């Protein structure tokens, strides 16, 4: 892949400080190790990552691959907000720009043509102002921006970590593991989930194989990224059919998030589940 150096942009010191503090605090988990803390981290990585981000922010909100009752949509989007990856308007607006201008060095917020580090994390640390403008991403997610609850999540997703942290600490304290639960369930979980998600922008535009060579970008299917992101790593499949509710195509392309959508469909909570022709034949 041709790599184009990112333009000289001013560091976003608010973002740099925020992410640096969380990464440092995540290291504190080493001081408070417990197997219960590790289990909590992996559970929340799945709940907030697979259900909140992959199923909620991505397939349900950004692409409208299926429908659920409004009350359930709000619950799922709250889980997405608790993942600490931005509000729903920001996330969907940026992701729609990524699909609309894939790998364009100016219009794709995390264009892989700017290099691995840019698409993985540097786009957040040296923010292009237009990609972090509320009005800009509202333009790409206007129907979401009209929703009062989504505006609440947009403004308060960082502050929602406080009651979550208090709850996690209180549960851990009943077992004498308050600090262990706090470091594993909040800080290490957030860092692990950030880098898992960012791998789709970086690694899945660099390594792996392609089922759909006709897709005019460098998106790939990468098995280990798919494991870490509950099916999102089948990224070439997704770029070929972005509205599909299922990303894994072949039997070996395990898609945990799709299994959750399918379970919701079986109990009548998910409707109008979109599966294009390649998946109907699989």
DRENPA-3360 file (N, C-alpha, C; in nm, 2 decimals, always signed):
BEGIN
1 = XXXXXXXX = +0.08/-0.12/+0.00/+0.00/+0.00/+0.00/+0.09/+0.12/+0.00 ~ +0.05/+0.22/-0.08/+0.12/+0.34/-0.08/+0.09/+0.43/+0.04 ~ +0.19/+0.47/+0.11/+0.17/+0.55/+0.23/+0.20/+0.70/+0.21 ~ +0.11/+0.78/+0.24/+0.13/+0.93/+0.23/+0.14/+0.99/+0.36 ~ +0.25/+1.06/+0.39/+0.27/+1.12/+0.52/+0.15/+1.22/+0.55 ~ +0.11/+1.21/+0.68/+0.01/+1.30/+0.73/+0.06/+1.44/+0.72 ~ -0.03/+1.54/+0.70/+0.01/+1.68/+0.70/+0.05/+1.72/+0.83 ~ +0.13/+1.83/+0.84/+0.17/+1.89/+0.96/+0.05/+1.95/+1.03;
9 = XXXXXXXX = +0.00/+1.88/+1.14/-0.11/+1.93/+1.21/-0.07/+1.96/+1.35 ~ -0.14/+2.05/+1.42/-0.11/+2.08/+1.55/-0.16/+1.97/+1.64 ~ -0.08/+1.93/+1.74/-0.13/+1.82/+1.83/-0.26/+1.87/+1.90 ~ -0.35/+1.77/+1.92/-0.47/+1.80/+2.00/-0.43/+1.76/+2.15 ~ -0.39/+1.86/+2.23/-0.34/+1.83/+2.36/-0.45/+1.77/+2.45 ~ -0.57/+1.81/+2.43/-0.68/+1.75/+2.51/-0.69/+1.60/+2.49 ~ -0.69/+1.56/+2.37/-0.70/+1.42/+2.34/-0.57/+1.35/+2.38 ~ -0.45/+1.41/+2.35/-0.33/+1.34/+2.39/-0.32/+1.32/+2.54;
17 = XXXXXXXX = -0.36/+1.42/+2.62/-0.36/+1.41/+2.77/-0.45/+1.30/+2.81 ~ -0.58/+1.31/+2.76/-0.68/+1.21/+2.80/-0.63/+1.07/+2.77 ~ -0.58/+1.04/+2.65/-0.54/+0.90/+2.62/-0.42/+0.86/+2.69 ~ -0.33/+0.96/+2.72/-0.20/+0.92/+2.79/-0.24/+0.89/+2.93 ~ -0.33/+0.96/+3.00/-0.37/+0.93/+3.14/-0.43/+0.79/+3.14 ~ -0.52/+0.76/+3.05/-0.59/+0.63/+3.05/-0.49/+0.52/+3.03 ~ -0.39/+0.54/+2.94/-0.29/+0.43/+2.92/-0.20/+0.41/+3.04 ~ -0.17/+0.52/+3.11/-0.09/+0.51/+3.23/-0.16/+0.44/+3.34;
25 = XXXXXXXX = -0.29/+0.48/+3.36/-0.37/+0.41/+3.46/-0.40/+0.27/+3.43 ~ -0.41/+0.23/+3.30/-0.42/+0.09/+3.26/-0.31/+0.01/+3.31 ~ -0.19/+0.07/+3.31/-0.07/-0.01/+3.36/-0.08/-0.04/+3.51 ~ -0.16/+0.04/+3.58/-0.19/+0.02/+3.72/-0.25/-0.11/+3.75 ~ -0.32/-0.17/+3.65/-0.38/-0.30/+3.66/-0.28/-0.41/+3.71 ~ -0.15/-0.39/+3.67/-0.05/-0.48/+3.71/-0.03/-0.49/+3.86 ~ -0.06/-0.38/+3.93/-0.04/-0.37/+4.07/-0.16/-0.43/+4.15 ~ -0.27/-0.45/+4.08/-0.39/-0.50/+4.15/-0.45/-0.62/+4.07;
33 = XXXXXXXX = -0.36/-0.71/+4.03/-0.40/-0.83/+3.96/-0.50/-0.92/+4.04 ~ -0.60/-0.96/+3.97/-0.69/-1.07/+4.02/-0.76/-1.13/+3.90 ~ -0.78/-1.26/+3.91/-0.85/-1.33/+3.80/-0.99/-1.28/+3.78 ~ -1.05/-1.24/+3.89/-1.19/-1.18/+3.88/-1.18/-1.05/+3.80 ~ -1.08/-0.97/+3.82/-1.06/-0.85/+3.75/-1.04/-0.87/+3.60 ~ -0.96/-0.97/+3.57/-0.94/-1.01/+3.43/-1.07/-1.05/+3.36 ~ -1.15/-1.14/+3.43/-1.28/-1.18/+3.38/-1.37/-1.07/+3.36 ~ -1.37/-0.97/+3.45/-1.46/-0.85/+3.43/-1.42/-0.77/+3.31;
41 = XXXXXXXX = -1.29/-0.76/+3.29/-1.24/-0.68/+3.17/-1.29/-0.75/+3.04 ~ -1.27/-0.88/+3.03/-1.31/-0.95/+2.91/-1.46/-0.94/+2.89 ~ -1.54/-0.95/+3.00/-1.68/-0.94/+2.99/-1.73/-0.80/+2.94 ~ -1.67/-0.70/+3.00/-1.70/-0.56/+2.95/-1.65/-0.53/+2.81 ~ -1.54/-0.59/+2.78/-1.48/-0.58/+2.64/-1.59/-0.63/+2.54 ~ -1.65/-0.74/+2.58/-1.75/-0.80/+2.49/-1.88/-0.72/+2.50 ~ -1.93/-0.69/+2.62/-2.06/-0.62/+2.63/-2.06/-0.48/+2.57 ~ -1.95/-0.40/+2.60/-1.95/-0.27/+2.55/-1.89/-0.26/+2.40;
49 = XXXXXXXX = -1.81/-0.36/+2.37/-1.75/-0.37/+2.24/-1.83/-0.43/+2.14 ~ -1.87/-0.56/+2.16/-1.95/-0.63/+2.06/-2.09/-0.58/+2.05 ~ -2.16/-0.56/+2.17/-2.29/-0.52/+2.17/-2.30/-0.37/+2.16 ~ -2.23/-0.29/+2.23/-2.24/-0.15/+2.23/-2.18/-0.08/+2.10 ~ -2.06/-0.12/+2.06/-2.00/-0.06/+1.94/-2.03/-0.14/+1.81 ~ -1.99/-0.27/+1.81/-2.01/-0.34/+1.68/-2.15/-0.35/+1.64 ~ -2.24/-0.40/+1.73/-2.38/-0.42/+1.70/-2.45/-0.29/+1.70 ~ -2.42/-0.20/+1.80/-2.50/-0.08/+1.82/-2.45/+0.03/+1.73;
57 = XXXXXXXX = -2.34/+0.09/+1.77/-2.29/+0.21/+1.69/-2.27/+0.18/+1.55 ~ -2.22/+0.06/+1.52/-2.18/+0.03/+1.38/-2.29/-0.03/+1.29 ~ -2.33/-0.15/+1.32/-2.43/-0.21/+1.23/-2.57/-0.16/+1.24 ~ -2.61/-0.12/+1.37/-2.75/-0.07/+1.38/-2.76/+0.08/+1.35 ~ -2.67/+0.16/+1.41/-2.69/+0.30/+1.40/-2.62/+0.36/+1.27 ~ -2.50/+0.32/+1.24/-2.43/+0.38/+1.13/-2.48/+0.33/+0.99 ~ -2.51/+0.20/+0.99/-2.56/+0.14/+0.86/-2.70/+0.10/+0.86 ~ -2.77/+0.10/+0.97/-2.91/+0.06/+0.97/-2.93/-0.08/+0.91;
65 = XXXXXXXX = -2.85/-0.17/+0.95/-2.86/-0.31/+0.89/-2.98/-0.39/+0.94 ~ -3.04/-0.34/+1.05/-3.16/-0.40/+1.11/-3.23/-0.30/+1.19 ~ -3.34/-0.34/+1.25/-3.42/-0.25/+1.33/-3.45/-0.32/+1.46 ~ -3.46/-0.25/+1.57/-3.50/-0.30/+1.70/-3.60/-0.20/+1.76 ~ -3.68/-0.23/+1.86/-3.76/-0.13/+1.93/-3.68/-0.02/+1.98 ~ -3.74/+0.10/+1.98/-3.66/+0.22/+2.02/-3.60/+0.21/+2.16 ~ -3.68/+0.15/+2.25/-3.63/+0.14/+2.39/-3.50/+0.05/+2.39 ~ -3.50/-0.05/+2.31/-3.38/-0.14/+2.31/-3.27/-0.07/+2.23;
73 = XXXXXXXX = -3.30/+0.01/+2.13/-3.19/+0.08/+2.06/-3.13/+0.18/+2.16 ~ -3.20/+0.24/+2.24/-3.14/+0.34/+2.34/-3.05/+0.26/+2.44 ~ -3.10/+0.14/+2.48/-3.02/+0.06/+2.58/-2.88/+0.03/+2.51 ~ -2.89/-0.02/+2.39/-2.77/-0.06/+2.32/-2.68/+0.06/+2.29 ~ -2.73/+0.17/+2.26/-2.65/+0.29/+2.23/-2.59/+0.35/+2.36 ~ -2.65/+0.32/+2.47/-2.60/+0.36/+2.60/-2.47/+0.28/+2.63 ~ -2.48/+0.15/+2.60/-2.36/+0.06/+2.61/-2.25/+0.11/+2.52 ~ -2.29/+0.15/+2.40/-2.19/+0.21/+2.31/-2.12/+0.33/+2.37;
81 = XXXXXXXX = -2.20/+0.42/+2.43/-2.14/+0.54/+2.49/-2.05/+0.51/+2.60 ~ -2.08/+0.40/+2.68/-2.00/+0.36/+2.79/-1.87/+0.30/+2.75 ~ -1.86/+0.26/+2.62/-1.73/+0.21/+2.57/-1.63/+0.32/+2.56 ~ -1.67/+0.45/+2.57/-1.57/+0.56/+2.57/-1.51/+0.58/+2.43 ~ -1.58/+0.57/+2.33/-1.53/+0.59/+2.19/-1.60/+0.71/+2.12 ~ -1.66/+0.80/+2.20/-1.73/+0.91/+2.15/-1.88/+0.89/+2.15 ~ -1.95/+0.99/+2.13/-2.10/+0.99/+2.12/-2.14/+0.92/+2.00 ~ -2.27/+0.89/+1.99/-2.33/+0.82/+1.87/-2.33/+0.90/+1.75;
89 = XXXXXXXX = -2.34/+1.03/+1.76/-2.35/+1.12/+1.64/-2.21/+1.13/+1.58 ~ -2.11/+1.15/+1.67/-1.97/+1.15/+1.62/-1.93/+1.02/+1.56 ~ -1.96/+0.91/+1.63/-1.91/+0.78/+1.58/-1.97/+0.75/+1.44 ~ -2.10/+0.76/+1.43/-2.17/+0.73/+1.30/-2.13/+0.83/+1.19 ~ -2.12/+0.96/+1.23/-2.08/+1.06/+1.13/-1.95/+1.03/+1.07 ~ -1.85/+1.00/+1.16/-1.71/+0.97/+1.11/-1.71/+0.84/+1.03 ~ -1.78/+0.74/+1.07/-1.78/+0.62/+1.00/-1.84/+0.63/+0.86 ~ -1.95/+0.70/+0.85/-2.01/+0.72/+0.72/-1.92/+0.80/+0.63;
97 = XXXXXXXX = -1.84/+0.89/+0.68/-1.74/+0.96/+0.60/-1.63/+0.86/+0.55 ~ -1.59/+0.76/+0.64/-1.50/+0.66/+0.60/-1.55/+0.58/+0.48 ~ -1.67/+0.54/+0.49/-1.73/+0.46/+0.38/-1.76/+0.55/+0.25 ~ -1.79/+0.67/+0.27/-1.82/+0.76/+0.16/-1.70/+0.80/+0.08 ~ -1.58/+0.81/+0.15/-1.46/+0.86/+0.09/-1.34/+0.77/+0.13 ~ -1.36/+0.64/+0.12/-1.26/+0.54/+0.17/-1.12/+0.57/+0.12 ~ -1.03/+0.59/+0.22/-0.89/+0.61/+0.19/-0.86/+0.74/+0.12 ~ -0.95/+0.83/+0.10/-0.92/+0.96/+0.05/-0.84/+1.03/+0.16;
105 = XXXXXXXX = -0.73/+1.09/+0.12/-0.64/+1.14/+0.22/-0.69/+1.26/+0.30 ~ -0.79/+1.33/+0.24/-0.85/+1.44/+0.30/-0.99/+1.42/+0.37 ~ -1.07/+1.34/+0.30/-1.21/+1.33/+0.34/-1.23/+1.20/+0.43 ~ -1.15/+1.10/+0.42/-1.16/+0.99/+0.51/-1.09/+1.02/+0.64 ~ -1.16/+1.03/+0.76/-1.10/+1.07/+0.88/-0.98/+0.99/+0.92 ~ -0.98/+0.85/+0.89/-0.87/+0.77/+0.93/-0.82/+0.69/+0.80 ~ -0.79/+0.77/+0.70/-0.74/+0.71/+0.57/-0.62/+0.63/+0.59 ~ -0.62/+0.50/+0.55/-0.51/+0.41/+0.55/-0.39/+0.46/+0.46;
113 = XXXXXXXX = -0.42/+0.54/+0.37/-0.31/+0.59/+0.28/-0.22/+0.68/+0.35 ~ -0.25/+0.73/+0.46/-0.16/+0.81/+0.54/-0.07/+0.73/+0.63 ~ -0.08/+0.60/+0.62/+0.01/+0.52/+0.70/-0.06/+0.45/+0.82 ~ +0.00/+0.34/+0.86/-0.06/+0.26/+0.97/-0.09/+0.34/+1.09 ~ +0.01/+0.42/+1.14/-0.01/+0.49/+1.27/-0.12/+0.59/+1.26 ~ -0.13/+0.66/+1.15/-0.23/+0.76/+1.13/-0.37/+0.70/+1.14 ~ -0.39/+0.59/+1.07/-0.52/+0.53/+1.06/-0.56/+0.45/+1.19 ~ -0.45/+0.42/+1.27/-0.48/+0.35/+1.39/-0.51/+0.45/+1.51;
121 = XXXXXXXX = -0.43/+0.55/+1.52/-0.45/+0.64/+1.64/-0.42/+0.79/+1.62 ~ -0.33/+0.81/+1.53/-0.28/+0.95/+1.51/-0.39/+1.05/+1.47 ~ -0.49/+0.99/+1.39/-0.60/+1.08/+1.35/-0.67/+1.14/+1.47 ~ -0.66/+1.08/+1.58/-0.73/+1.13/+1.70/-0.64/+1.23/+1.77 ~ -0.50/+1.20/+1.77/-0.41/+1.28/+1.85/-0.37/+1.41/+1.77 ~ -0.38/+1.40/+1.64/-0.35/+1.52/+1.56/-0.48/+1.55/+1.47 ~ -0.58/+1.59/+1.54/-0.71/+1.59/+1.48/-0.72/+1.69/+1.37 ~ -0.78/+1.65/+1.26/-0.82/+1.74/+1.15/-0.94/+1.81/+1.20;
129 = XXXXXXXX = -0.94/+1.94/+1.21/-1.06/+2.01/+1.28/-1.19/+1.98/+1.22 ~ -1.20/+1.96/+1.08/-1.33/+1.93/+1.02/-1.38/+1.79/+1.06 ~ -1.30/+1.70/+1.10/-1.34/+1.57/+1.14/-1.38/+1.56/+1.29 ~ -1.36/+1.67/+1.36/-1.40/+1.67/+1.50/-1.50/+1.79/+1.52 ~ -1.55/+1.84/+1.41/-1.65/+1.95/+1.42/-1.79/+1.89/+1.44 ~ -1.86/+1.93/+1.54/-2.00/+1.88/+1.56/-2.08/+1.90/+1.44 ~ -2.08/+2.01/+1.38/-2.16/+2.04/+1.26/-2.13/+1.95/+1.15 ~ -2.00/+1.92/+1.13/-1.95/+1.83/+1.02/-2.01/+1.69/+1.04;
137 = XXXXXXXX = -1.99/+1.63/+1.15/-2.04/+1.49/+1.16/-2.20/+1.49/+1.17 ~ -2.26/+1.60/+1.22/-2.40/+1.61/+1.21/-2.45/+1.60/+1.06 ~ -2.37/+1.66/+0.97/-2.41/+1.66/+0.83/-2.42/+1.52/+0.78 ~ -2.34/+1.43/+0.83/-2.33/+1.29/+0.78/-2.42/+1.20/+0.86 ~ -2.48/+1.25/+0.97/-2.57/+1.17/+1.05/-2.69/+1.25/+1.10 ~ -2.76/+1.32/+1.00/-2.86/+1.42/+1.04/-2.97/+1.36/+1.12 ~ -3.02/+1.24/+1.08/-3.13/+1.18/+1.15/-3.10/+1.14/+1.30 ~ -2.97/+1.11/+1.32/-2.92/+1.08/+1.46/-2.91/+1.21/+1.54;
145 = XXXXXXXX = -2.86/+1.31/+1.47/-2.84/+1.44/+1.54/-2.98/+1.51/+1.59 ~ -3.09/+1.46/+1.53/-3.22/+1.52/+1.57/-3.27/+1.45/+1.69 ~ -3.21/+1.34/+1.74/-3.27/+1.27/+1.85/-3.21/+1.33/+1.98 ~ -3.30/+1.36/+2.07/-3.27/+1.42/+2.20/-3.18/+1.33/+2.29 ~ -3.21/+1.20/+2.29/-3.13/+1.11/+2.38/-2.99/+1.10/+2.32 ~ -2.98/+1.09/+2.19/-2.85/+1.08/+2.13/-2.76/+1.20/+2.15 ~ -2.83/+1.32/+2.16/-2.75/+1.44/+2.19/-2.71/+1.44/+2.34 ~ -2.79/+1.38/+2.42/-2.75/+1.36/+2.57/-2.63/+1.28/+2.58;
153 = XXXXXXXX = -2.63/+1.16/+2.51/-2.51/+1.07/+2.51/-2.39/+1.14/+2.45 ~ -2.41/+1.22/+2.34/-2.30/+1.29/+2.28/-2.23/+1.39/+2.38 ~ -2.31/+1.45/+2.46/-2.25/+1.55/+2.55/-2.19/+1.49/+2.68 ~ -2.24/+1.37/+2.71/-2.21/+1.32/+2.85/-2.14/+1.18/+2.85 ~ -2.10/+1.13/+2.73/-2.04/+1.00/+2.73/-1.92/+0.98/+2.82 ~ -1.84/+1.09/+2.83/-1.72/+1.08/+2.92/-1.77/+1.08/+3.07 ~ -1.86/+1.16/+3.10/-1.91/+1.17/+3.24/-1.98/+1.04/+3.29 ~ -2.04/+0.96/+3.19/-2.10/+0.84/+3.22/-2.01/+0.73/+3.27;
161 = XXXXXXXX = -1.87/+0.75/+3.25/-1.78/+0.66/+3.31/-1.77/+0.67/+3.46 ~ -1.82/+0.78/+3.52/-1.81/+0.80/+3.66/-1.91/+0.71/+3.74 ~ -2.04/+0.71/+3.70/-2.13/+0.61/+3.77/-2.09/+0.47/+3.74 ~ -2.04/+0.44/+3.61/-1.99/+0.31/+3.58/-1.88/+0.27/+3.67 ~ -1.78/+0.36/+3.69/-1.67/+0.33/+3.77/-1.71/+0.30/+3.92 ~ -1.80/+0.39/+3.97/-1.85/+0.37/+4.11/-1.91/+0.23/+4.12 ~ -2.00/+0.20/+4.03/-2.07/+0.07/+4.03/-1.97/-0.05/+4.03 ~ -1.87/-0.04/+3.94/-1.77/-0.15/+3.93/-1.69/-0.16/+4.06;
169 = XXXXXXXX = -1.65/-0.04/+4.11/-1.57/-0.04/+4.24/-1.65/-0.10/+4.35 ~ -1.78/-0.06/+4.36/-1.86/-0.11/+4.47/-1.88/-0.26/+4.46 ~ -1.90/-0.32/+4.34/-1.92/-0.46/+4.32/-1.79/-0.53/+4.36 ~ -1.67/-0.48/+4.32/-1.55/-0.54/+4.35/-1.52/-0.53/+4.50 ~ -1.56/-0.42/+4.57/-1.53/-0.40/+4.71/-1.60/-0.51/+4.80 ~ -1.71/-0.56/+4.75/-1.78/-0.67/+4.83/-1.70/-0.79/+4.84 ~ -1.59/-0.80/+4.75/-1.50/-0.92/+4.75/-1.36/-0.88/+4.79 ~ -1.35/-0.75/+4.83/-1.22/-0.70/+4.87/-1.13/-0.67/+4.75;
177 = XXXXXXXX = -1.20/-0.65/+4.63/-1.13/-0.63/+4.50/-1.17/-0.50/+4.43 ~ -1.20/-0.40/+4.52/-1.25/-0.27/+4.46/-1.15/-0.21/+4.36 ~ -1.03/-0.20/+4.40/-0.93/-0.13/+4.31/-0.90/-0.22/+4.19 ~ -0.89/-0.35/+4.21/-0.87/-0.44/+4.10/-0.98/-0.43/+3.99 ~ -1.10/-0.43/+4.04/-1.22/-0.42/+3.95/-1.21/-0.28/+3.88 ~ -1.17/-0.18/+3.95/-1.17/-0.04/+3.89/-1.06/-0.04/+3.78 ~ -0.94/-0.08/+3.81/-0.83/-0.08/+3.71/-0.86/-0.17/+3.59 ~ -0.91/-0.29/+3.61/-0.94/-0.38/+3.50/-1.07/-0.35/+3.43;
185 = XXXXXXXX = -1.17/-0.31/+3.50/-1.30/-0.29/+3.44/-1.32/-0.15/+3.37 ~ -1.24/-0.05/+3.41/-1.25/+0.08/+3.35/-1.13/+0.11/+3.26 ~ -1.01/+0.12/+3.32/-0.90/+0.17/+3.25/-0.84/+0.07/+3.15 ~ -0.80/-0.05/+3.20/-0.75/-0.15/+3.10/-0.85/-0.19/+3.00 ~ -0.97/-0.20/+3.04/-1.08/-0.23/+2.94/-1.09/-0.13/+2.83 ~ -1.09/+0.00/+2.87/-1.10/+0.10/+2.77/-0.99/+0.10/+2.67 ~ -0.87/+0.09/+2.72/-0.75/+0.09/+2.64/-0.75/-0.03/+2.55 ~ -0.78/-0.15/+2.60/-0.78/-0.27/+2.52/-0.89/-0.26/+2.41;
193 = XXXXXXXX = -1.00/-0.20/+2.45/-1.11/-0.19/+2.35/-1.08/-0.08/+2.24 ~ -1.02/+0.03/+2.28/-0.98/+0.13/+2.18/-0.89/+0.06/+2.08 ~ -0.78/+0.00/+2.12/-0.69/-0.06/+2.02/-0.75/-0.17/+1.94 ~ -0.84/-0.25/+2.00/-0.91/-0.35/+1.92/-0.99/-0.29/+1.81 ~ -1.06/-0.18/+1.84/-1.15/-0.11/+1.74/-1.06/-0.05/+1.64 ~ -0.95/+0.02/+1.68/-0.87/+0.09/+1.59/-0.80/+0.00/+1.49 ~ -0.78/-0.13/+1.52/-0.72/-0.22/+1.43/-0.80/-0.24/+1.30 ~ -0.93/-0.22/+1.31/-1.01/-0.23/+1.19/-0.97/-0.12/+1.09;
201 = XXXXXXXX = -0.94/+0.00/+1.14/-0.89/+0.11/+1.06/-0.75/+0.09/+1.00 ~ -0.67/+0.03/+1.08/-0.53/+0.02/+1.04/-0.49/-0.12/+0.99 ~ -0.49/-0.22/+1.07/-0.45/-0.35/+1.03/-0.54/-0.41/+0.92 ~ -0.67/-0.38/+0.92/-0.76/-0.44/+0.82/-0.76/-0.36/+0.69 ~ -0.67/-0.26/+0.68/-0.65/-0.20/+0.55/-0.50/-0.23/+0.50 ~ -0.44/-0.33/+0.57/-0.29/-0.35/+0.54/-0.26/-0.50/+0.52 ~ -0.31/-0.59/+0.61/-0.28/-0.73/+0.61/-0.41/-0.81/+0.59 ~ -0.39/-0.93/+0.54/-0.51/-1.02/+0.53/-0.54/-1.06/+0.39;
209 = XXXXXXXX = -0.66/-1.12/+0.37/-0.70/-1.16/+0.24/-0.83/-1.09/+0.20 ~ -0.87/-1.11/+0.07/-0.99/-1.04/+0.02/-1.08/-1.14/-0.05 ~ -1.20/-1.14/-0.01/-1.30/-1.22/-0.08/-1.36/-1.14/-0.20 ~ -1.35/-1.01/-0.20/-1.41/-0.92/-0.30/-1.30/-0.83/-0.36 ~ -1.22/-0.88/-0.45/-1.12/-0.79/-0.51/-1.17/-0.67/-0.59 ~ -1.30/-0.68/-0.62/-1.36/-0.57/-0.70/-1.38/-0.44/-0.61 ~ -1.36/-0.46/-0.48/-1.37/-0.34/-0.39/-1.25/-0.25/-0.41 ~ -1.27/-0.13/-0.45/-1.16/-0.04/-0.49/-1.10/+0.03/-0.37;
217 = XXXXXXXX = -1.05/-0.04/-0.27/-0.97/+0.01/-0.16/-0.89/-0.11/-0.11 ~ -0.82/-0.08/+0.00/-0.72/-0.19/+0.05/-0.78/-0.26/+0.17 ~ -0.91/-0.26/+0.18/-0.97/-0.34/+0.30/-0.95/-0.49/+0.28 ~ -0.92/-0.55/+0.40/-0.89/-0.69/+0.40/-0.97/-0.76/+0.51 ~ -0.97/-0.90/+0.50/-1.02/-0.98/+0.61/-0.90/-1.03/+0.69 ~ -0.90/-1.01/+0.82/-0.79/-1.04/+0.91/-0.84/-1.12/+1.03 ~ -0.81/-1.25/+1.04/-0.87/-1.34/+1.13/-0.85/-1.29/+1.28 ~ -0.73/-1.25/+1.31/-0.70/-1.22/+1.45/-0.77/-1.09/+1.49;
225 = XXXXXXXX = -0.78/-1.00/+1.39/-0.86/-0.87/+1.42/-1.01/-0.91/+1.44 ~ -1.06/-1.01/+1.36/-1.20/-1.05/+1.38/-1.22/-1.11/+1.51 ~ -1.13/-1.18/+1.57/-1.14/-1.23/+1.70/-1.15/-1.12/+1.81 ~ -1.06/-1.02/+1.79/-1.06/-0.91/+1.89/-1.18/-0.82/+1.88 ~ -1.25/-0.82/+1.76/-1.36/-0.73/+1.74/-1.49/-0.80/+1.71 ~ -1.50/-0.93/+1.75/-1.62/-1.00/+1.74/-1.69/-1.00/+1.60 ~ -1.60/-1.01/+1.50/-1.65/-1.02/+1.36/-1.62/-0.90/+1.27 ~ -1.58/-0.79/+1.33/-1.56/-0.67/+1.25/-1.43/-0.69/+1.16;
233 = XXXXXXXX = -1.35/-0.78/+1.19/-1.22/-0.79/+1.12/-1.24/-0.85/+0.98 ~ -1.36/-0.90/+0.95/-1.39/-0.94/+0.81/-1.43/-0.82/+0.73 ~ -1.33/-0.73/+0.72/-1.35/-0.59/+0.68/-1.37/-0.58/+0.53 ~ -1.30/-0.66/+0.45/-1.32/-0.66/+0.30/-1.47/-0.70/+0.27 ~ -1.52/-0.79/+0.34/-1.66/-0.83/+0.32/-1.75/-0.71/+0.35 ~ -1.71/-0.64/+0.46/-1.80/-0.53/+0.50/-1.79/-0.41/+0.40 ~ -1.67/-0.39/+0.35/-1.66/-0.28/+0.25/-1.73/-0.32/+0.12 ~ -1.74/-0.45/+0.09/-1.81/-0.49/-0.03/-1.96/-0.47/-0.01;
241 = XXXXXXXX = -2.01/-0.50/+0.11/-2.16/-0.49/+0.14/-2.17/-0.42/+0.28 ~ -2.15/-0.29/+0.29/-2.15/-0.22/+0.42/-2.28/-0.23/+0.50 ~ -2.39/-0.25/+0.43/-2.52/-0.25/+0.50/-2.55/-0.39/+0.55 ~ -2.48/-0.49/+0.51/-2.51/-0.63/+0.56/-2.50/-0.64/+0.71 ~ -2.60/-0.70/+0.77/-2.60/-0.72/+0.92/-2.49/-0.83/+0.96 ~ -2.44/-0.90/+0.86/-2.34/-1.01/+0.89/-2.22/-0.98/+0.82 ~ -2.10/-0.99/+0.89/-1.97/-0.96/+0.82/-1.90/-1.08/+0.78 ~ -1.91/-1.19/+0.86/-1.84/-1.31/+0.82/-1.92/-1.38/+0.71;
249 = XXXXXXXX = -1.85/-1.42/+0.60/-1.92/-1.48/+0.49/-1.91/-1.63/+0.49 ~ -1.79/-1.69/+0.49/-1.76/-1.83/+0.49/-1.78/-1.89/+0.64 ~ -1.79/-2.02/+0.64/-1.82/-2.08/+0.77/-1.71/-2.05/+0.87 ~ -1.58/-2.04/+0.83/-1.47/-2.01/+0.92/-1.46/-1.87/+0.96 ~ -1.54/-1.78/+0.89/-1.53/-1.64/+0.93/-1.63/-1.61/+1.04 ~ -1.59/-1.65/+1.16/-1.68/-1.65/+1.28/-1.72/-1.50/+1.31 ~ -1.84/-1.47/+1.33/-1.89/-1.34/+1.35/-1.98/-1.34/+1.47 ~ -1.92/-1.31/+1.59/-1.99/-1.32/+1.71/-2.10/-1.22/+1.72;
257 = XXXXXXXX = -2.08/-1.10/+1.66/-2.18/-0.99/+1.67/-2.30/-1.03/+1.59 ~ -2.28/-1.10/+1.47/-2.39/-1.15/+1.39/-2.48/-1.25/+1.47 ~ -2.41/-1.33/+1.55/-2.49/-1.43/+1.63/-2.58/-1.36/+1.73 ~ -2.53/-1.25/+1.79/-2.62/-1.17/+1.88/-2.74/-1.11/+1.80 ~ -2.71/-1.06/+1.68/-2.82/-1.00/+1.60/-2.92/-1.11/+1.56 ~ -2.87/-1.23/+1.53/-2.95/-1.34/+1.49/-3.04/-1.39/+1.61 ~ -2.98/-1.38/+1.73/-3.05/-1.42/+1.85/-3.17/-1.32/+1.88 ~ -3.14/-1.19/+1.86/-3.25/-1.09/+1.87/-3.36/-1.11/+1.77;
265 = XXXXXXXX = -3.32/-1.15/+1.65/-3.42/-1.18/+1.54/-3.50/-1.30/+1.58 ~ -3.44/-1.40/+1.64/-3.52/-1.52/+1.67/-3.62/-1.50/+1.78 ~ -3.59/-1.40/+1.87/-3.69/-1.37/+1.98/-3.78/-1.26/+1.94 ~ -3.77/-1.21/+1.81/-3.86/-1.11/+1.76/-3.83/-0.97/+1.79 ~ -3.70/-0.94/+1.84/-3.66/-0.81/+1.88/-3.59/-0.74/+1.76 ~ -3.53/-0.81/+1.67/-3.46/-0.75/+1.55/-3.55/-0.79/+1.43 ~ -3.58/-0.68/+1.35/-3.66/-0.70/+1.23/-3.59/-0.63/+1.11 ~ -3.63/-0.66/+0.99/-3.58/-0.61/+0.87/-3.42/-0.62/+0.87;
273 = XXXXXXXX = -3.38/-0.74/+0.90/-3.24/-0.77/+0.91/-3.19/-0.79/+0.76 ~ -3.09/-0.71/+0.72/-3.05/-0.71/+0.58/-2.93/-0.80/+0.56 ~ -2.96/-0.89/+0.47/-2.85/-0.99/+0.42/-2.85/-0.99/+0.27 ~ -2.75/-0.94/+0.21/-2.74/-0.94/+0.06/-2.71/-1.08/+0.00 ~ -2.72/-1.09/-0.13/-2.71/-1.21/-0.20/-2.60/-1.31/-0.16 ~ -2.47/-1.26/-0.14/-2.36/-1.35/-0.10/-2.39/-1.43/+0.02 ~ -2.45/-1.36/+0.12/-2.48/-1.43/+0.25/-2.60/-1.52/+0.24 ~ -2.69/-1.50/+0.15/-2.81/-1.58/+0.13/-2.77/-1.72/+0.07;
281 = XX = -2.65/-1.72/+0.00/-2.61/-1.84/-0.06/-2.51/-1.92/+0.03 ~ -2.47/-1.86/+0.14/-2.37/-1.92/+0.23/-2.44/-2.01/+0.33;
% end
